[in-house]
Amino acid sequence: MMRRLEYGFGVWLDEKSCELVFENGVSCEACKEKRFGEMKHLAYEEDEAADGEVCYRFYQNIWDESKRKVFEDRQVTNGITILMPGLMGRECRKNSGHYHGVSEGHRLPFPEVYEVLCGTAVFLIQESEAFLEDGPLVVNRMRAAMLQEGEKIIIPPYSAHCVCNAGDGPMAFGNLAVPCALHYGPIARMHGFGMYLLKEKNHLLFVPNARYEKLPQMEFVSPVEKENLGVVRDVSLNEMFWECPERFDYLAEPEAFETEIWEQLGK
């Protein structure tokens, strides 16, 4: 079954193969996939028999030629990630998760903005300013947000982020970001985030990762709409961007929007 995604460009999801199909004139720069064997060190339980299973696919820079210049002038990239249905043992499918590094001339790492295109997503967000230091990763705050189709979230600076598929079918989400250094090592060193999201008898369970010390209490947040930051329910990020690119200045200049970025989390 083909499902059109509200992405701003002509993009369909083949729900059987979990692959994207593009309208004539819409191009995709690259597509990559990650299998369980490449990320089992991040999983709640390792399962060698599942090493060949595809966990997620990522499609980078999707647009038509009439809009390409708007993105390139601002050095903004977009993409779609598809998380496969099913579980990794008892754990919900997820992507690897990472921190953003601090770019030259900036005090804060760059944020990133996401939208759920189909399915149910749980975003795990853990804040740590000292994520590049040796030793156990110290987490200052942990947040989780459950988003449905059409909802959006801005990931604040110094916040590692991972997305889990909490539904029964494939889940797809889009993003806008400015290129920067991505740090996967701190999460890999701890064998995942501070919490694993499991599903048992159709119930979601957050299970602490015992490798972390003194984890803060999980906070459950509900992101709010902020039209001036381009996050409006049921209007795609791409549409908001090409209509008014200035709405997304915070992606490259987080220092000027720090308070509003945190406020968007709703807590």
Helices and strands as residue ranges (DSSP letters): E 2-6, E 10-14, E 19-22, E 26-35, H 36-39, G 40-42, G 48-50, E 54-64, H 65-74, E 77-83, E 87-88, E 91-92, E 99-100, E 112-118, E 121-127, E 141-147, E 152-155, E 159-165, E 171-177, E 182-183, H 185-189, E 195-200, E 203-208, E 218-220, G 227-229, H 237-243, G 245-251, G 254-257, H 258-264
